[in-house]
Structures are given as structure tokens and as C-alpha cells.
């Protein structure tokens, strides 16, 4: 009978164990990758430097306005600027990995292919001028291509073997990130739960009070009273409809023509009759006893 045992490892334990097991394989490859990256960086810089020399020398020749060399100098200047701009667009990776270095190599390869085409098409047309400058450029260009060939050979034969290991370490790094996010989510969840508990308790208490009021019939009584008040309010408005115009005129006189003989309390009561006649009537001495007979106060 075979008994299987499940062993749990943390992501940190897996990473440290994997590094220990693969360091003898991965470290020498990484060192070689960094060296070839640096060699390619130096080759690109030399390529850009010689390109600038071509730009400067052809610009000086253009300024001379010599008709024998003028058109060729302009062509050389434009071509050298293209060489320099293309090579500078290739971004040397700061962090060395198979994917980064492979993308970089593909960019450089495209630059060299287009540059070779331009050299083949344009250098014969520029000849016989700028012979020394063109030779220097070709020497640097060929040296850069040799450096690239070494890098590309390393990528296809050696570095590609470690790609699975690099991908595994990348997955472990992403796992670390997800674990940190999970901890943050758990802290946030607990915080929300702590904030929600008193609200839920208060809501439950309000529901209990509401249920108690319904059982006592107070809510129904309040609804009936409000309905009756609304009904009386409409009836009173109808009864007082003929007084609306005189009330408004008297209020205008009290506000703009010396008060019309009204006190402040009387003026406020007049305004209340215009806006809320039922409330005004209910607070009058003559109105309150009548309401007591109508409403269950």
C-alpha cells in the first residue's frame, strides 16, 4: 500500500530552494549574458560616435559650397543622421533576462539589416568622396555586427536553456505579489466587518422599535391623524380663499407702508395664515378648542 504525504512549502522556501539547486547552472549564464550586453552597448556607442563624425565632416563640406562635392556631402550627411538615429533608438536592457536580451537583439538586427541596405545603395553614389570616413564607419559597423553575432549565438544556444528557470522565478515573484495583495485584502475585509457590525446592530435595534410601534398601533394612529390634518387643511384653505387677497394686501401695507397698525406678532400670524392657514388657525385661542373636538389630541 502506497501512502502519499502532502508537504506544504511557502513561496519563500520554494524560491530559496530553487536558487540553491540552480545557482551553479544559472549564475555563469547570467554573468556571460551581462558581459555580452555590455559589449553590445559599447559597440552601439562606437557606432553612434562614428556616425556623428560622418555628420560633422559632411556638414563642413556642405558649408564650403563646392559644386563637385555638395550633392554627395548632403547625401552623406542625411545618411549618417539616419544611421545615428536608428542605432540610438535601440534600448539596452538594464535588467538582464532572456526575454529582455532577446527583444534587444531583434531590435539591433533590424537596424543592421536596414543599414546594410543603405550602405549598398548609397556608398557607391557618394564615392570617391569621404573615403577615409566611410572606411572607418564600415570597420566600426562590421565590428558591431560581429558583437551582435556573438550575442545572438549565445541567445540561441546557451541562454535559451535557462529560459524555463527564469520564467519559474518570475512566477514565484508574481506569487509573492499576489500573497501580499491577499493580505491587504484580508486586512481590508476585517476593517469593513468591524465598521459594519455597529451599523447592523443599530439597524436591528431600529427594526425592533419599528415593530414595537406597529404592534402598539401608534403608527396607524399617526397616519390617521396626518390624513385628517391634511383633509382639514384643504377645507380651511377653501373656506379662507376669499381672504387671500385682503391678507396679501394687508401684509404688503405692513411691510412697506409703516406697518398698517400691526404688531410684529400680528404680522407674523398674518404671514402664517397665507402660507399655512391650518397651523395658524390651530394656534389661535378660538381655533384650539374646536380642534380638540375634531382630533384625538
HELIX and SHEET records of a PDB file:
HELIX    1   1 UNK A   11  UNK A   64  1                                  54    
HELIX    2   2 UNK A   70  UNK A   89  1                                  20    
HELIX    3   3 UNK A   98  UNK A  126  1                                  29    
HELIX    4   4 UNK A  131  UNK A  157  1                                  27    
HELIX    5   5 UNK A  159  UNK A  162  5                                   4    
HELIX    6   6 UNK A  163  UNK A  216  1                                  54    
HELIX    7   7 UNK A  218  UNK A  239  1                                  22    
HELIX    8   8 UNK A  240  UNK A  243  5                                   4    
HELIX    9   9 UNK A  244  UNK A  256  1                                  13    
HELIX   10  10 UNK A  264  UNK A  275  1                                  12    
HELIX   11  11 UNK A  277  UNK A  282  1                                   6    
HELIX   12  12 UNK A  285  UNK A  294  1                                  10    
END                                                                             
